[in-house]
Amino acid sequence: MRSKTSFFNPTLFWKNITRFWPIWASYLVIWFFLIPLSLMLTDNDYSTYSGLVSSSQGHFALVTVLRLTQTTVPALCLVYGLISAMALFSYLFQGRAVNLMHALPIRREGLFLTNYLSGLAFTLAPALAVALITLVAEITLGCTALYSLGIWLLIQVCCTLFFFSFAVFCAMFTGNLLALPVFYLILNFLALGLYYLCDLVLATFVFGMSSISGAVFTAASHLSPGAYLCFMNPASVDVDFNVNHSPLSPSTQNILSVTFQGVPIFLCYAGVGLVLAVIALLLYRARRSERAGDLVSVAPVRPVFQYGVALCAALALGTLLYHTFLQIVPHNGWSMLLFLLIGGALGYTVAAMLLKKTFRVFCSRFFLGLAGLAVVLTGGIAAMELDLTGFERWVPASSHVSAVVVNASGMLGSNLVFEDEEDIQAVLQVHQSIVDLRQEIQEQLEDNYTEFYLDLQYTMEDGRVVKRSYQVPSSTHPALVQLTQQVADFLNSPGSVAAAYSPLFQSEDPLRTIEINFYDLGEDYLFSGEDAQMLSQALKEDIQAGRIRVAYTGQSPTYYSILLTLEYADSSAPDAIQDLYLQPDAQSTLEALETLGLGESVDTSFSQSS
């Protein structure tokens, strides 16, 4: 009679539960203090909340429990997933222990699944117990909130499935107990760390780049689950309420609805966790017992580990060294390459020594691999410095641009938004001038401070959004002086100023109020109604006639001590309040102020400013 294959061993399961009881017991105690005990100790204050909840205890049960799922649940599962994996699979890291376990009459599948289910029980069983205790406490206190408690328990299940599975997955790649937490924590944050390092290098040396695209950041965030789930709050708790004010009693918050946003994200990570668990099982079946003690136990992964450490060391250490010696090296990518090679060589050597457990790693194969690393780093820097991708030279054709947003330092009003072909063409002319002078700009930036920055955001006809960001130095170089004046003329053109103060032109009576501040005189005046309408009409005339400037780039302007604060009638607009400095040639506005009786203050302010 053929024996039956068992994939679960009850004896081993209960042995794990009793042997590692401090893990699940401490998890139970933490959540007991955080939820049911805190709920019972919450002051039953009926004067604060109303609506869906009638007390502080009700608010805790409905809102606070949900908020614990945003950071606290993922953070604790991150830690306890690692601890559980280290405890349950600790035998894999010692030769005698792994040989003993594999000599038992239990198939590897049975060992793996029994230990895996034990690890899930370490956190899910305490979570279920806390949920039941909390439910009893809520029923006793009259503040039952099944929705919040159910969401909390669901997020516990999802986070446990992912983080514990991820820790077990990492455990299959190493034979060293101390290496497991290092691999696990690094992989939880690696993608985001690499993103920031690459972003720093590219933004420093690639002309026109301010940062890597948002899509890359989003991908890096999702591939860094420790950072994404624990610190970036992918879930949110939306509380819709209004405040009731009463002269005879304290104000109350009338809670209308409470919703939790983000369950699909956690469900996706739970699904990924199950996939990682299956892969870990397959790796465990093929794992060689004699690899116990090795830093990396899977042979094909060893070169990946070595080159991965080398590249990470090159970026991290190379960036640190470059900024440390920034004052004594040329500010270009070739200087950065030197430090990248130093950091990469160090990381490559250390990784080789760790893998081979010896300092004697210097052989022909070692130097061949090191040369390959140097070629990769050199190729990357060469592509960046020689602009092999054409990124620095790129200026779009006007026929491919549907809109452009312009922002510059020293500019009042809002960002400039252009959709007309003529305006877009004017922006492209400025952009082309900057690109043509990129060599001079980069050279002068090493010895001069930044005169101004200019950010351009193109919306292409195919829907793509392309960004460029430029710094132009303060320099006596004739070409740069001319460029600075070109940018200033563009920003102060009537069309640009009208775009900066577009709410003024959107209705016949756009202003609710306009405040005039005479800083030097210490005088403030507030106008509304017909007076504000008259002033808005005068401002429109000055803007259209080119007598109002919003950017002082490339000039040594007279200090203007008269500030106009415009509050628009549409208070919900993003730019509902805008500032504008009054200038001596704003003829229409000056006449309007004189009509309002402020002519003497205007004359005094301008005479003092000059």
C-alpha positions as CSV (number, residue, x, y, z in Angstrom):
1,M,0.0,0.0,0.0
2,R,1.5,3.4,-1.1
3,S,2.0,5.8,1.8
4,K,0.1,9.1,1.7
5,T,2.1,12.3,1.1
6,S,1.5,14.9,3.9
7,F,2.0,18.6,3.3
8,F,1.4,19.6,6.9
9,N,2.8,18.2,10.2
10,P,0.6,19.1,13.2
11,T,3.3,18.0,15.7
12,L,5.9,20.4,14.1
13,F,3.2,23.2,13.9
14,W,2.4,23.0,17.7
15,K,6.1,22.7,18.4
16,N,6.7,26.0,16.6
17,I,3.8,27.6,18.5
18,T,5.1,26.6,21.9
19,R,8.8,27.1,21.1
20,F,8.5,30.6,19.7
21,W,5.6,31.8,21.9
22,P,7.3,35.2,22.7
23,I,6.8,36.3,19.1
24,W,3.0,35.9,18.9
25,A,2.6,36.8,22.6
26,S,4.3,40.1,22.2
27,Y,2.3,40.8,19.1
28,L,-0.9,40.1,21.0
29,V,0.2,42.4,23.9
30,I,1.1,45.3,21.5
31,W,-2.3,45.2,19.8
32,F,-4.2,44.6,23.0
33,F,-2.8,47.9,24.4
34,L,-3.3,49.8,21.1
35,I,-6.9,48.9,20.5
36,P,-9.2,47.2,23.1
37,L,-7.4,48.6,26.2
38,S,-7.1,52.1,24.7
39,L,-10.8,51.9,23.7
40,M,-11.8,51.0,27.3
41,L,-9.6,53.8,28.8
42,T,-10.9,56.5,26.4
43,D,-12.9,59.2,28.2
44,N,-16.6,58.8,27.3
45,D,-17.1,62.4,26.3
46,Y,-20.6,62.9,24.7
47,S,-20.0,66.7,24.1
48,T,-17.4,66.3,21.4
49,Y,-18.8,64.0,18.7
50,S,-22.2,63.4,17.2
51,G,-23.7,61.9,14.0
52,L,-22.4,58.5,13.3
53,V,-20.7,58.4,16.8
54,S,-22.0,59.7,20.1
55,S,-18.9,59.6,22.2
56,S,-15.1,59.7,22.2
57,Q,-15.2,55.9,22.5
58,G,-17.3,55.8,19.3
59,H,-14.9,58.1,17.5
60,F,-12.0,55.8,18.6
61,A,-13.8,52.6,17.4
62,L,-14.8,54.1,14.1
63,V,-12.0,56.4,13.1
64,T,-8.9,55.7,15.2
65,V,-8.9,52.0,14.5
66,L,-9.0,52.7,10.8
67,R,-6.1,55.1,11.1
68,L,-4.0,52.5,12.7
69,T,-4.1,50.5,9.4
70,Q,-2.3,53.3,7.6
71,T,1.2,53.0,9.1
72,T,1.1,51.0,12.3
73,V,-0.2,47.7,10.8
74,P,2.3,47.7,7.9
75,A,5.2,48.7,10.2
76,L,4.5,46.0,12.7
77,C,4.0,43.3,10.0
78,L,7.3,44.4,8.4
79,V,9.1,43.8,11.7
80,Y,7.3,40.7,12.8
81,G,7.4,39.1,9.3
82,L,11.1,39.2,9.5
83,I,11.3,37.9,13.1
84,S,9.0,35.0,12.3
85,A,10.9,34.0,9.2
86,M,14.3,34.1,11.1
87,A,12.9,32.0,13.8
88,L,11.0,29.4,11.8
89,F,13.7,28.9,9.1
90,S,16.7,29.3,11.4
91,Y,17.7,25.7,10.8
92,L,18.6,26.5,7.2
93,F,21.6,28.5,8.3
94,Q,23.4,25.8,10.3
95,G,24.8,22.6,8.7
96,R,23.9,20.3,11.5
97,A,20.4,21.7,12.0
98,V,19.5,21.6,8.3
99,N,20.8,18.0,7.9
100,L,18.8,17.0,11.0
101,M,15.6,18.6,9.8
102,H,15.9,17.1,6.3
103,A,16.6,13.6,7.8
104,L,13.1,13.7,9.5
105,P,10.4,11.7,7.8
106,I,8.8,14.9,6.5
107,R,9.0,16.0,2.9
108,R,10.5,19.4,2.2
109,E,7.1,20.6,1.0
110,G,5.7,19.5,4.4
111,L,8.5,21.3,6.3
112,F,8.0,24.5,4.3
113,L,4.2,24.6,4.5
114,T,4.1,23.8,8.2
115,N,6.6,26.5,9.0
116,Y,4.9,28.9,6.6
117,L,1.5,28.4,8.2
118,S,3.1,28.7,11.6
119,G,4.5,32.1,10.7
120,L,1.1,33.3,9.5
121,A,-0.4,32.1,12.8
122,F,2.1,34.1,14.8
123,T,0.4,37.4,13.7
124,L,-3.0,36.4,12.4
125,A,-4.1,34.5,15.4
126,P,-3.3,37.4,17.8
127,A,-5.0,39.8,15.4
128,L,-8.1,37.7,15.4
129,A,-8.1,37.5,19.2
130,V,-7.7,41.2,19.5
131,A,-10.6,41.8,17.0
132,L,-12.9,39.5,19.1
133,I,-11.9,41.3,22.4
134,T,-12.4,44.7,20.7
135,L,-15.8,43.6,19.4
136,V,-16.9,42.5,22.9
137,A,-15.6,45.8,24.3
138,E,-17.5,47.8,21.7
139,I,-20.7,46.0,22.3
140,T,-20.3,46.6,26.1
141,L,-19.6,50.3,25.6
142,G,-22.3,50.7,22.9
143,C,-20.0,51.9,20.1
144,T,-19.9,48.9,17.8
145,A,-18.0,49.6,14.6
146,L,-17.9,46.4,12.5
147,Y,-16.8,48.3,9.4
148,S,-13.6,49.7,11.0
149,L,-12.8,46.4,12.8
150,G,-13.3,44.4,9.6
151,I,-11.1,46.7,7.6
152,W,-8.4,46.6,10.3
153,L,-8.4,42.7,10.3
154,L,-8.4,42.6,6.5
155,I,-5.3,44.8,6.3
156,Q,-3.7,42.6,9.0
157,V,-4.2,39.6,6.7
158,C,-2.9,41.4,3.6
159,C,0.3,42.8,5.3
160,T,1.1,39.6,7.0
161,L,0.8,37.6,3.8
162,F,3.1,40.0,2.0
163,F,5.8,40.8,4.5
164,F,6.1,37.3,6.0
165,S,6.2,35.8,2.4
166,F,8.8,38.3,1.4
167,A,10.9,37.5,4.4
168,V,10.7,33.7,3.6
169,F,11.5,34.5,0.0
170,C,14.7,36.3,1.1
171,A,15.5,33.4,3.4
172,M,15.7,31.0,0.5
173,F,18.5,33.0,-1.1
174,T,20.9,33.1,1.9
175,G,22.5,30.6,4.2
176,N,23.5,33.2,6.8
177,L,21.2,34.2,9.5
178,L,22.6,37.7,9.9
179,A,22.4,38.3,6.2
180,L,18.7,37.6,6.1
181,P,17.6,40.9,7.9
182,V,20.1,42.8,5.8
183,F,18.8,41.5,2.5
184,Y,15.1,41.8,3.6
185,L,15.4,45.5,4.8
186,I,17.6,46.5,1.8
187,L,15.1,45.0,-0.7
188,N,12.2,46.7,1.0
189,F,13.8,50.1,0.3
190,L,16.2,49.5,-2.5
191,A,14.2,50.7,-5.5
192,L,13.4,54.1,-3.9
193,G,17.0,54.5,-2.7
194,L,18.3,53.9,-6.2
195,Y,15.8,56.3,-7.7
196,Y,17.0,59.1,-5.4
197,L,20.6,58.4,-6.1
198,C,20.1,58.3,-9.9
199,D,17.9,61.4,-9.7
200,L,20.6,63.3,-7.8
201,V,23.3,62.3,-10.3
202,L,21.2,63.1,-13.4
203,A,19.8,66.4,-12.1
204,T,23.4,67.5,-11.3
205,F,24.9,66.7,-14.7
206,V,22.2,66.6,-17.3
207,F,21.4,70.1,-18.5
208,G,17.7,70.8,-18.3
209,M,16.7,67.9,-16.0
210,S,15.2,68.7,-12.6
211,S,14.2,65.2,-11.7
212,I,13.4,61.8,-13.2
213,S,9.8,61.5,-14.4
214,G,7.0,60.9,-11.9
215,A,6.1,57.5,-13.5
216,V,9.6,56.2,-12.6
217,F,9.1,57.5,-9.0
218,T,5.7,55.7,-8.8
219,A,7.2,52.5,-10.0
220,A,10.2,52.8,-7.6
221,S,7.7,53.5,-4.7
222,H,5.7,50.4,-5.4
223,L,8.9,48.3,-5.7
224,S,9.9,49.5,-2.2
225,P,7.1,48.0,-0.1
226,G,8.6,48.9,3.2
227,A,8.8,52.6,2.3
228,Y,5.5,52.6,0.4
229,L,3.2,50.9,2.8
230,C,4.8,52.1,6.1
231,F,5.7,55.7,5.3
232,M,4.0,56.9,2.1
233,N,0.4,56.3,3.2
234,P,-1.1,54.6,0.1
235,A,-4.3,54.3,2.2
236,S,-6.4,57.1,3.6
237,V,-9.2,57.5,6.0
238,D,-11.7,60.1,4.8
239,V,-13.9,61.6,7.6
240,D,-16.7,63.8,6.3
241,F,-18.0,66.0,9.1
242,N,-19.2,69.5,10.0
243,V,-18.9,71.4,13.2
244,N,-21.9,72.5,15.2
245,H,-21.5,75.7,17.2
246,S,-23.8,76.5,20.0
247,P,-23.6,79.5,22.4
248,L,-24.9,77.4,25.3
249,S,-22.8,74.3,24.9
250,P,-19.4,73.2,23.5
251,S,-19.0,72.8,19.8
252,T,-19.6,69.2,18.5
253,Q,-18.2,67.5,15.4
254,N,-21.1,65.9,13.5
255,I,-19.5,63.0,11.6
256,L,-21.4,62.3,8.4
257,S,-19.4,59.4,7.0
258,V,-16.1,57.5,7.4
259,T,-14.5,55.6,4.5
260,F,-11.2,53.8,4.1
261,Q,-9.5,54.2,0.7
262,G,-6.8,51.8,-0.3
263,V,-8.0,48.2,0.1
264,P,-7.2,47.2,-3.5
265,I,-3.5,48.2,-2.9
266,F,-3.2,45.9,0.1
267,L,-5.0,43.1,-1.8
268,C,-2.5,43.4,-4.6
269,Y,0.4,43.2,-2.2
270,A,-1.2,40.1,-0.6
271,G,-1.5,38.5,-4.0
272,V,2.2,39.3,-4.6
273,G,3.0,37.7,-1.2
274,L,1.3,34.5,-2.2
275,V,3.3,34.4,-5.5
276,L,6.5,34.9,-3.5
277,A,5.6,32.1,-1.2
278,V,5.1,29.7,-4.2
279,I,8.5,30.8,-5.6
280,A,10.1,30.4,-2.1
281,L,8.7,26.8,-2.0
282,L,10.2,26.0,-5.4
283,L,13.6,27.4,-4.3
284,Y,13.4,25.4,-1.1
285,R,12.8,22.2,-3.0
286,A,16.0,22.8,-5.1
287,R,18.1,24.3,-2.2
288,R,21.3,22.4,-1.4
289,S,21.7,21.6,2.3
290,E,25.5,22.2,2.1
291,R,24.9,25.8,1.3
292,A,24.2,26.5,4.9
293,G,26.5,29.3,6.0
294,D,27.0,30.8,2.6
295,L,26.0,34.4,2.1
296,V,24.1,33.6,-1.1
297,S,22.9,30.1,-1.3
298,V,21.5,30.1,-4.9
299,A,24.4,29.9,-7.4
300,P,22.8,31.9,-10.3
301,V,22.2,34.8,-7.9
302,R,25.8,35.1,-6.7
303,P,27.0,37.3,-9.7
304,V,23.8,39.3,-9.5
305,F,24.6,40.0,-5.8
306,Q,28.2,40.9,-6.6
307,Y,27.4,43.4,-9.4
308,G,24.4,44.7,-7.5
309,V,26.5,45.6,-4.5
310,A,29.1,47.1,-6.8
311,L,26.6,49.4,-8.6
312,C,24.9,50.5,-5.4
313,A,28.3,51.2,-3.8
314,A,29.3,53.2,-6.9
315,L,26.2,55.4,-6.7
316,A,26.1,55.9,-3.0
317,L,29.9,56.2,-2.2
318,G,30.6,57.9,-5.5
319,T,28.0,60.6,-4.9
320,L,29.2,61.1,-1.3
321,L,32.9,61.4,-2.4
322,Y,32.0,63.8,-5.3
323,H,30.1,66.2,-3.0
324,T,32.9,65.9,-0.4
325,F,35.6,67.0,-2.8
326,L,33.3,69.3,-4.8
327,Q,35.5,72.4,-4.2
328,I,38.6,70.9,-5.7
329,V,37.4,68.9,-8.7
330,P,35.9,70.1,-12.0
331,H,32.1,70.2,-11.9
332,N,31.4,67.7,-14.6
333,G,30.5,64.0,-15.1
334,W,34.0,62.9,-15.8
335,S,35.0,63.9,-12.3
336,M,32.0,62.0,-11.0
337,L,33.2,59.0,-13.0
338,L,36.4,58.8,-11.0
339,F,34.5,58.5,-7.7
340,L,32.0,56.1,-9.2
341,L,34.9,53.8,-10.2
342,I,36.3,54.0,-6.7
343,G,33.0,53.2,-5.1
344,G,32.2,50.5,-7.6
345,A,35.6,48.8,-7.2
346,L,35.3,48.8,-3.4
347,G,31.8,47.3,-3.5
348,Y,32.8,44.7,-6.1
349,T,35.8,43.6,-4.0
350,V,33.9,43.5,-0.7
351,A,31.1,41.4,-2.3
352,A,33.6,39.0,-3.8
353,M,35.3,38.5,-0.4
354,L,32.0,37.9,1.3
355,L,30.9,35.4,-1.3
356,K,34.2,33.4,-1.2
357,K,34.8,33.9,2.5
358,T,38.4,34.9,1.9
359,F,40.5,37.9,1.2
360,R,42.2,36.1,-1.7
361,V,39.9,37.1,-4.5
362,F,42.4,38.9,-6.8
363,C,42.6,36.7,-9.9
364,S,42.1,37.1,-13.7
365,R,38.4,36.4,-13.4
366,F,38.1,39.1,-10.7
367,F,39.8,41.7,-12.8
368,L,37.8,40.8,-15.9
369,G,34.6,41.4,-14.0
370,L,35.9,44.6,-12.6
371,A,36.8,45.8,-16.1
372,G,33.3,45.0,-17.2
373,L,31.9,47.1,-14.3
374,A,34.2,50.0,-15.3
375,V,33.0,49.8,-18.9
376,V,29.4,50.0,-17.8
377,L,30.0,53.0,-15.5
378,T,32.1,54.8,-18.2
379,G,29.4,54.2,-20.8
380,G,26.8,55.6,-18.6
381,I,28.7,58.8,-17.9
382,A,29.8,59.1,-21.6
383,A,26.1,58.9,-22.7
384,M,25.3,61.6,-20.1
385,E,28.2,64.0,-20.8
386,L,28.1,63.6,-24.6
387,D,24.3,63.8,-24.7
388,L,24.0,60.7,-26.8
389,T,20.2,60.6,-26.1
390,G,19.7,64.2,-27.3
391,F,18.0,65.1,-24.1
392,E,19.9,68.4,-23.6
393,R,19.5,69.5,-27.2
394,W,15.8,68.7,-27.4
395,V,13.4,71.5,-28.2
396,P,9.9,70.4,-29.4
397,A,8.4,71.5,-32.7
398,S,5.5,74.0,-32.2
399,S,3.2,71.7,-34.2
400,H,3.7,69.0,-31.6
401,V,2.9,71.1,-28.5
402,S,-0.7,71.7,-27.4
403,A,0.1,73.8,-24.2
404,V,3.1,74.9,-22.2
405,V,3.3,76.1,-18.6
406,V,6.1,78.5,-17.7
407,N,7.4,79.4,-14.2
408,A,10.4,81.5,-13.3
409,S,12.1,82.9,-10.2
410,G,11.3,86.4,-9.2
411,M,7.9,86.3,-11.0
412,L,4.7,87.5,-9.4
413,G,1.3,86.2,-10.3
414,S,0.7,82.6,-11.2
415,N,2.4,80.3,-13.6
416,L,2.1,81.2,-17.2
417,V,-0.1,78.9,-19.3
418,F,0.0,79.3,-23.1
419,E,-2.1,77.4,-25.6
420,D,-2.0,79.8,-28.6
421,E,0.5,78.9,-31.3
422,E,2.0,82.4,-31.3
423,D,2.6,82.3,-27.5
424,I,4.0,78.7,-27.7
425,Q,6.4,79.8,-30.5
426,A,7.7,82.7,-28.2
427,V,8.4,80.1,-25.5
428,L,10.2,77.9,-27.9
429,Q,12.4,80.7,-29.0
430,V,13.5,81.3,-25.4
431,H,14.0,77.6,-24.9
432,Q,16.1,77.3,-28.1
433,S,18.3,80.3,-27.0
434,I,19.0,78.5,-23.6
435,V,19.8,75.2,-25.3
436,D,22.2,77.0,-27.8
437,L,24.1,78.5,-24.9
438,R,24.2,75.4,-22.6
439,Q,28.0,75.1,-22.7
440,E,28.4,78.8,-21.6
441,I,25.7,78.4,-19.0
442,Q,27.3,75.3,-17.4
443,E,30.8,76.9,-17.4
444,Q,29.6,80.1,-15.8
445,L,27.5,78.4,-13.1
446,E,30.7,77.0,-11.6
447,D,31.9,80.5,-10.6
448,N,28.7,82.5,-10.4
449,Y,25.5,82.3,-8.4
450,T,22.2,81.6,-10.2
451,E,20.5,84.7,-11.6
452,F,17.2,83.0,-12.2
453,Y,15.7,79.6,-13.0
454,L,13.1,78.8,-15.7
455,D,10.8,75.8,-15.6
456,L,9.0,74.6,-18.7
457,Q,6.3,72.0,-18.8
458,Y,5.1,71.0,-22.3
459,T,1.9,69.1,-22.9
460,M,2.4,67.3,-26.2
461,E,-0.3,66.5,-28.7
462,D,-0.1,62.8,-27.8
463,G,-0.8,63.6,-24.2
464,R,2.8,63.3,-22.9
465,V,4.0,65.8,-20.4
466,V,7.7,66.8,-20.8
467,K,9.5,69.0,-18.3
468,R,12.7,71.0,-18.5
469,S,14.3,73.1,-15.8
470,Y,17.2,75.6,-16.3
471,Q,19.4,77.8,-14.2
472,V,21.0,80.8,-15.8
473,P,24.0,82.4,-13.9
474,S,24.6,86.0,-13.1
475,S,27.5,86.7,-15.5
476,T,29.0,89.5,-17.6
477,H,29.4,87.1,-20.5
478,P,27.8,89.1,-23.4
479,A,25.7,86.1,-24.7
480,L,24.3,85.3,-21.2
481,V,23.5,89.0,-20.6
482,Q,21.6,89.0,-23.9
483,L,19.8,85.8,-22.9
484,T,18.8,87.1,-19.5
485,Q,17.3,90.2,-21.1
486,Q,15.5,88.0,-23.7
487,V,13.9,86.0,-20.9
488,A,13.0,89.1,-19.0
489,D,11.4,90.7,-22.1
490,F,9.4,87.5,-22.7
491,L,8.2,87.3,-19.1
492,N,7.2,91.0,-19.0
493,S,5.5,91.0,-22.4
494,P,1.8,92.0,-22.3
495,G,0.8,88.4,-23.2
496,S,2.9,86.9,-20.4
497,V,1.6,89.4,-17.8
498,A,-2.0,88.8,-18.9
499,A,-1.4,85.0,-18.5
500,A,0.0,85.6,-15.0
501,Y,-3.1,87.6,-14.0
502,S,-5.6,85.7,-16.1
503,P,-8.4,85.9,-13.4
504,L,-8.5,89.7,-14.1
505,F,-9.7,89.0,-17.6
506,Q,-12.2,86.3,-16.9
507,S,-15.1,88.5,-16.0
508,E,-16.3,92.1,-16.1
509,D,-16.2,92.4,-12.3
510,P,-13.4,90.0,-11.2
511,L,-12.3,91.5,-7.9
512,R,-13.9,91.1,-4.5
513,T,-11.4,93.4,-2.8
514,I,-8.1,95.1,-3.6
515,E,-5.7,96.1,-0.8
516,I,-3.1,98.8,-1.3
517,N,-0.1,98.6,1.0
518,F,2.4,101.5,1.2
519,Y,5.2,99.8,3.0
520,D,7.5,102.9,3.5
521,L,4.6,105.0,4.8
522,G,3.0,102.2,6.9
523,E,-0.4,102.8,5.3
524,D,-3.0,100.2,4.2
525,Y,-6.2,100.8,2.2
526,L,-8.9,98.3,1.3
527,F,-11.3,98.8,-1.6
528,S,-14.3,96.8,-2.8
529,G,-17.4,97.3,-5.0
530,E,-17.2,100.0,-7.6
531,D,-13.8,101.2,-6.4
532,A,-12.3,97.7,-6.9
533,Q,-14.0,97.4,-10.3
534,M,-12.4,100.7,-11.3
535,L,-9.0,99.6,-10.2
536,S,-9.3,96.2,-12.0
537,Q,-10.2,98.0,-15.2
538,A,-7.1,100.3,-14.8
539,L,-4.9,97.3,-14.2
540,K,-6.2,95.6,-17.4
541,E,-5.3,98.7,-19.4
542,D,-1.8,98.9,-18.0
543,I,-1.2,95.2,-18.6
544,Q,-2.4,95.3,-22.2
545,A,-0.3,98.4,-22.8
546,G,2.8,96.7,-21.4
547,R,3.1,99.0,-18.4
548,I,3.0,96.2,-15.7
549,R,6.0,93.9,-15.2
550,V,5.9,90.7,-13.2
551,A,9.5,89.5,-13.4
552,Y,12.7,91.4,-12.6
553,T,15.1,88.9,-14.1
554,G,18.1,90.4,-15.7
555,Q,17.4,93.9,-14.3
556,S,18.5,96.1,-11.4
557,P,14.9,97.3,-10.7
558,T,13.9,100.2,-8.6
559,Y,12.5,99.0,-5.3
560,Y,8.7,99.3,-5.4
561,S,7.1,99.9,-2.0
562,I,3.5,99.8,-3.2
563,L,2.0,96.3,-3.1
564,L,-1.5,95.6,-4.5
565,T,-3.2,92.4,-3.2
566,L,-6.0,91.3,-5.4
567,E,-8.7,89.1,-4.0
568,Y,-10.9,87.7,-6.7
569,A,-14.7,87.1,-6.5
570,D,-14.2,83.4,-7.2
571,S,-12.6,82.5,-3.9
572,S,-12.4,78.8,-4.8
573,A,-10.0,79.4,-7.6
574,P,-6.4,78.2,-7.1
575,D,-5.1,81.7,-7.5
576,A,-7.9,83.5,-5.6
577,I,-5.4,86.0,-4.1
578,Q,-2.5,87.5,-6.1
579,D,0.1,90.2,-5.4
580,L,1.3,92.8,-7.8
581,Y,3.9,95.6,-7.4
582,L,2.9,99.0,-8.7
583,Q,5.4,100.6,-11.0
584,P,5.9,104.3,-11.9
585,D,4.8,103.9,-15.5
586,A,1.4,102.2,-14.7
587,Q,-0.4,105.3,-15.9
588,S,-4.0,104.0,-15.8
589,T,-3.7,102.6,-12.3
590,L,-2.0,105.7,-10.9
591,E,-4.8,107.8,-12.3
592,A,-7.3,105.5,-10.6
593,L,-5.5,105.8,-7.3
594,E,-5.4,109.6,-7.6
595,T,-9.2,109.5,-8.1
596,L,-9.5,107.5,-4.9
597,G,-7.5,110.1,-3.0
598,L,-4.1,108.3,-2.8
599,G,-2.1,110.4,-5.2
600,E,0.0,112.0,-2.5
601,S,0.9,108.7,-0.9
602,V,1.9,107.3,-4.3
603,D,4.1,110.3,-5.1
604,T,5.8,110.1,-1.7
605,S,6.4,106.3,-2.0
606,F,8.0,106.6,-5.5
607,S,10.1,109.6,-4.6
608,Q,11.5,107.6,-1.5
609,S,12.1,104.5,-3.7
610,S,14.1,106.4,-6.3
